[in-house]
Amino acid sequence: MRVAIAGAHGQIAQALTKQLVARGDSVLGLIRNPDHIAEIRALGAEPVLCDLEHATVDALSAAIKGADAAVFAAGAGPGSGADRKLTVDRDGAIKLLEAGPARFVIVSSVGAQDPPSDDQVFSVYLRAKAAADAAVQASDRNWTIIRPGRLTDDPRTGKVRIDHEPSRGEISRADVAAVISAVLADPRTVSQTLYVNSGTEPLATALG
């Protein structure tokens, strides 16, 4: 499988790239900073310079030509303001959705199912995620939405809890990457929204 990953320099995306390359898949790593080219290449991916905020859908489609699946793992980042939550987390995701192949996986967030309406930056972030998720659900893509709990930098455990109804907890970024890797190859997860947290079940069992 050839997988295009938006936000390839992020921690989840880097862990995902390692996992996909290890199992024999190829990865197109979309980045906007040329300083990150060497790092992405060192992971075994093909770096592709593409600024999601400013690229057109056509340009993005050309950048990921040949991909069998697309993963949106990009984000404006914790230090960004409300405006960039909309231009990256919402608009960037929708652009990739429109430009991408049939298989589409998006990293969302718990809370996006019922985002608050106030003007706090995190509330805007959750509304941006909710809008992107709604576009994904309304599309004709073979989509899966991943809504993790609080993210940690703990090592990968391979043990998770996966729910179809909202659930809160925490999970390592490496385990989120493992969930994405698994669902990409699992047609049973198409058209599903999965709430993922650390748990006691092996990933294969939790997905079953």
C-alpha positions in Angstrom: 0.0 0.0 0.0 1.2 3.5 -0.8 0.1 5.9 1.9 0.2 9.7 1.9 0.5 11.3 5.4 -0.3 14.9 5.9 1.7 16.4 8.8 4.4 13.9 8.4 6.8 15.6 10.8 4.4 15.2 13.7 5.0 12.6 16.4 2.0 10.4 15.5 2.9 10.6 11.8 6.6 9.7 12.4 5.6 6.7 14.4 3.1 5.7 11.8 5.7 6.1 9.0 8.1 3.7 10.9 5.4 1.1 11.3 4.2 1.3 7.7 7.7 1.1 6.3 8.5 -1.8 8.6 5.6 -3.8 7.2 6.6 -3.1 3.6 4.3 -0.2 2.7 5.5 3.0 1.0 4.9 6.4 2.5 4.6 9.9 1.0 5.3 12.3 3.8 3.7 15.7 3.3 5.6 18.5 5.0 5.7 22.3 4.6 9.2 22.9 6.1 12.1 22.0 3.8 14.3 21.7 6.9 12.4 18.4 7.7 13.2 16.7 4.4 16.2 14.8 5.7 14.3 13.6 8.8 11.4 12.3 6.8 13.7 10.5 4.3 15.6 8.9 7.2 12.3 7.3 8.3 12.1 5.6 5.0 9.4 7.9 3.5 9.4 10.0 0.4 9.2 13.6 1.5 6.8 15.9 -0.4 6.8 19.6 0.2 3.2 20.8 0.3 1.7 23.6 2.4 -1.8 22.4 3.2 -2.9 25.9 4.2 -2.1 27.5 0.8 -2.1 24.6 -1.7 -5.0 24.2 -4.0 -6.9 20.9 -4.1 -5.5 20.3 -7.6 -1.9 20.9 -6.4 -2.5 18.6 -3.4 -3.9 15.9 -5.7 -0.8 16.1 -7.9 1.5 15.9 -4.8 -0.1 12.6 -3.7 -0.7 11.1 -7.1 -0.4 7.3 -6.9 -1.3 7.0 -3.2 -3.7 4.2 -2.3 -4.7 5.9 1.0 -4.4 9.2 2.8 -4.0 10.0 6.5 -4.6 13.4 7.9 -2.3 13.7 10.9 -1.6 17.4 10.6 -2.4 20.1 13.0 -1.8 23.8 13.7 0.0 22.9 16.9 -0.6 23.9 20.6 0.9 27.3 20.2 -1.2 28.4 17.3 -4.2 30.7 17.4 -7.8 30.1 16.6 -7.5 31.2 13.0 -5.0 28.4 12.2 -7.1 25.8 13.8 -9.6 26.6 11.1 -7.1 26.8 8.2 -5.2 23.7 9.1 -7.3 21.4 11.3 -10.5 22.0 9.3 -9.7 23.4 5.9 -6.5 21.3 5.4 -8.3 18.1 6.3 -11.1 18.9 3.8 -8.6 19.7 1.1 -6.8 16.4 1.6 -10.2 14.6 1.6 -11.1 16.2 -1.7 -7.7 15.6 -3.3 -7.1 12.1 -1.9 -7.7 8.5 -2.8 -10.6 6.4 -1.8 -9.2 5.3 1.5 -9.1 8.1 4.0 -8.2 8.1 7.7 -8.3 11.2 9.9 -6.9 11.8 13.4 -9.6 13.8 15.2 -10.1 14.2 19.0 -12.5 13.1 21.7 -14.7 16.1 22.2 -15.3 16.7 18.6 -18.6 14.9 18.9 -20.0 17.8 20.9 -17.7 20.8 20.7 -18.3 23.8 23.0 -19.4 27.1 21.5 -17.2 29.6 23.3 -14.3 31.5 21.8 -11.5 29.7 23.7 -8.8 28.4 21.3 -9.3 24.8 22.3 -13.0 25.1 21.7 -12.3 26.5 18.2 -10.0 23.5 17.7 -12.7 21.0 18.6 -15.2 22.8 16.3 -12.6 22.7 13.5 -12.2 18.9 14.1 -16.0 18.5 14.2 -16.4 20.3 10.8 -13.6 18.2 9.2 -15.2 15.0 10.6 -18.6 16.0 9.3 -17.1 16.5 5.8 -15.4 13.2 6.0 -18.6 11.4 7.0 -20.6 13.1 4.2 -18.0 12.1 1.6 -17.9 9.1 -0.7 -14.5 8.0 0.6 -13.9 4.8 2.5 -13.3 6.7 5.7 -12.3 6.0 9.3 -12.2 8.7 12.0 -9.9 8.2 14.9 -10.7 10.1 18.1 -8.0 9.5 20.7 -8.1 10.7 24.3 -5.3 12.7 25.9 -2.1 12.0 24.1 1.1 11.0 25.9 4.7 10.4 24.9 4.8 7.0 26.6 6.2 4.0 24.6 3.9 1.9 22.5 2.2 -0.8 24.5 0.1 -2.6 21.9 -2.8 -2.7 24.4 -5.8 -0.4 23.7 -9.4 0.2 24.3 -11.6 1.0 21.2 -15.1 2.2 21.6 -17.8 3.4 19.1 -19.3 5.7 21.7 -17.5 8.7 23.2 -15.0 7.6 25.9 -12.2 9.6 27.6 -8.8 8.5 28.8 -5.3 8.7 27.5 -3.2 6.9 25.0 0.4 7.2 23.7 1.0 8.7 20.3 2.8 5.5 19.3 -0.3 3.4 20.1 -2.5 5.9 18.1 -0.1 5.3 15.2 -0.5 1.5 15.6 -4.3 1.9 15.5 -4.0 3.9 12.2 -1.7 1.4 10.7 -4.1 -1.4 11.6 -7.3 0.3 10.3 -5.7 1.2 7.0 -5.6 -2.5 6.1 -8.8 -3.5 7.8 -12.0 -3.0 5.7 -14.2 -3.6 8.7 -13.3 -0.1 10.0 -14.6 1.7 7.0 -17.3 4.2 7.9 -16.5 3.9 11.6 -15.7 6.6 14.2 -13.4 5.0 16.8 -12.6 6.4 20.2 -9.2 5.0 21.2 -7.5 5.0 24.6 -5.0 2.9 26.5 -6.5 -0.4 27.6 -5.9 -4.1 28.3 -6.7 -5.7 25.0 -4.2 -6.4 22.2 -4.9 -4.1 19.2 -6.1 -6.9 17.0 -8.6 -8.1 19.6 -9.9 -4.6 20.3 -10.5 -4.0 16.6 -12.4 -7.2 16.3 
